[in-house]
C-alpha cells in the first residue's frame, strides 16, 4: 500500500497497524484512536488493503459512513477501489462491508458446525487434557502422552485405592516434580477437574452446556469402574454434628502396617435416577505414619472378610453366652432360617459362630462391637485383608 500511495501521489501522514479482529464493534484501540483523530481533523483519508480491513461489523462501518457524510473523511482508498462522499460509492462501501460481515458470520457457523461434527465422530474439539496430545493429522487426532499418562493413571488409582484427597495428590505430584505444558505444575483446581473428567474413561461432553455425552475414539487411560470409584471418593457427605458420626468397626480394627487405628469415611453418590447411594470406606488413620499407603476397603468387602474369618476364630464362648444371655433366646427363633431346625430345645448346642455371623450382618453397631470383643486375638487390616494376631497367654506356675 505504501508503494501504491507513492504511485498515486498520496501523502502518508502516519502508518498505524493493528492485529485485532474487526468483527466486533468498538473493540480495536488503534482503530478507535484513528476515528477520533479523523473527527479532530488530523487526517482526512485512509489507505487500506480492502474494506473488510476497516470493518466487518455494522457499528464501525456506520461510523465511517457518518464521517463521510460530515465531510471529515474525504476518501478511502484500497488496492482496487476508491470510496468518496458519493451516494453510489458509499453504498458500495456498505455493501462490501456487509458482505464481509456475512462471510464472517457464515465462517463462524461453519466452524461451530465443524466442531460439532468432530465431536459426533468421536474426537473431542480443543486442546487435549493432560495425559493426551493433539496429533493434528491423520485419523487418530488425539494420542496418549506416553510421558505423562502413567502418572495420570496412578493419580486415579491413588484416589480410588488409597483414599488420597486432592491435597494428597498435589503433594505427591510436587514431590515427583510432575509438570505439564510449558513446565507448569498442576494446581489443586486442575487436579480436581482432571479427576472429574470423563474423557479419561472414554466419554466426553461437548459443548459443556450440552448434557449429551459422546463416545470418544481416543484410547481410554482408565476403566469406567475406576472412574466411578474416584467420583465416590470425591463426594463429600453432609457434615454431622461433632461426635455423632460413628461406624461399626472403627474401634475394633488396626492397620496391619503401622498399627494405627482404622478410621472410616462416608461417601454419598447421586445416581442418574435421583437416588442417593451411601458408601462407607475404612482405611488407616495414619496417626503413627502419615505416609502409610494402605488402601481403603468398602464396608461390604470388610464384612465379607469378617464373615470368612468367623469359622477360624476362637470365641470366648462362656463370656459370649453371659453377655448375650437374653439374645440367645431370640437367636433360637432364627435357627430355622440358619438351617438348624430341631435344635431349639438344646441350648447347650447353640452355634455361637453362626450367631456371630448373624449379628455382624443384621445387628446394631453396638452388637457388632460386642461380638468382636470376644475374639481371641487382635484384628488387623492390611492390603484389604483382615487377619488375627493371637494374644499371648501367660503361663501360671504352682
C-alpha positions, 0 to 999 in steps of 0.5 A, a space after each residue: 500500500 505504501 508503494 501504491 500511495 507513492 504511485 498515486 501521489 498520496 501523502 502518508 501522514 502516519 502508518 498505524 497497524 493493528 492485529 485485532 479482529 474487526 468483527 466486533 464493534 468498538 473493540 480495536 484501540 488503534 482503530 478507535 484512536 484513528 476515528 477520533 483523530 479523523 473527527 479532530 481533523 488530523 487526517 482526512 483519508 485512509 489507505 487500506 488493503 480492502 474494506 473488510 480491513 476497516 470493518 466487518 461489523 455494522 457499528 464501525 462501518 456506520 461510523 465511517 459512513 457518518 464521517 463521510 457524510 460530515 465531510 471529515 473523511 474525504 476518501 478511502 482508498 484500497 488496492 482496487 477501489 476508491 470510496 468518496 462522499 458519493 451516494 453510489 460509492 458509499 453504498 458500495 462501501 456498505 455493501 462490501 462491508 456487509 458482505 464481509 460481515 456475512 462471510 464472517 458470520 457464515 465462517 463462524 457457523 461453519 466452524 461451530 458446525 465443524 466442531 460439532 461434527 468432530 465431536 459426533 465422530 468421536 474426537 473431542 474439539 480443543 486442546 487435549 487434557 493432560 495425559 493426551 496430545 493433539 496429533 493434528 493429522 491423520 485419523 487418530 487426532 488425539 494420542 496418549 502422552 506416553 510421558 505423562 499418562 502413567 502418572 495420570 493413571 496412578 493419580 486415579 488409582 491413588 484416589 480410588 485405592 488409597 483414599 488420597 484427597 486432592 491435597 494428597 495428590 498435589 503433594 505427591 505430584 510436587 514431590 515427583 516434580 510432575 509438570 505439564 505444558 510449558 513446565 507448569 505444575 498442576 494446581 489443586 483446581 486442575 487436579 480436581 477437574 482432571 479427576 472429574 473428567 470423563 474423557 479419561 474413561 472414554 466419554 466426553 461432553 461437548 459443548 459443556 452446556 450440552 448434557 449429551 455425552 459422546 463416545 470418544 475414539 481416543 484410547 481410554 487411560 482408565 476403566 469406567 469402574 475406576 472412574 466411578 470409584 474416584 467420583 465416590 471418593 470425591 463426594 463429600 457427605 453432609 457434615 454431622 454434628 461433632 461426635 455423632 458420626 460413628 461406624 461399626 468397626 472403627 474401634 475394633 480394627 488396626 492397620 496391619 502396617 503401622 498399627 494405627 487405628 482404622 478410621 472410616 469415611 462416608 461417601 454419598 453418590 447421586 445416581 442418574 435416577 435421583 437416588 442417593 447411594 451411601 458408601 462407607 470406606 475404612 482405611 488407616 488413620 495414619 496417626 503413627 505414619 502419615 505416609 502409610 499407603 494402605 488402601 481403603 476397603 468398602 464396608 461390604 468387602 470388610 464384612 465379607 472378610 469378617 464373615 470368612 474369618 468367623 469359622 477360624 476364630 476362637 470365641 470366648 464362648 462362656 463370656 459370649 453366652 453371659 453377655 448375650 444371655 437374653 439374645 440367645 433366646 431370640 437367636 433360637 427363633 432364627 435357627 430355622 432360617 440358619 438351617 438348624 431346625 430341631 435344635 431349639 430345645 438344646 441350648 447347650 448346642 447353640 452355634 455361637 459362630 453362626 450367631 456371630 455371623 448373624 449379628 455382624 450382618 443384621 445387628 446394631 453397631 453396638 452388637 457388632 462391637 460386642 461380638 468382636 470383643 470376644 475374639 481371641 486375638 487382635 484384628 488387623 487390616 492390611 492390603 484389604 485383608 483382615 487377619 488375627 494376631 493371637 494374644 499371648 497367654 501367660 503361663 501360671 506356675 504352682 
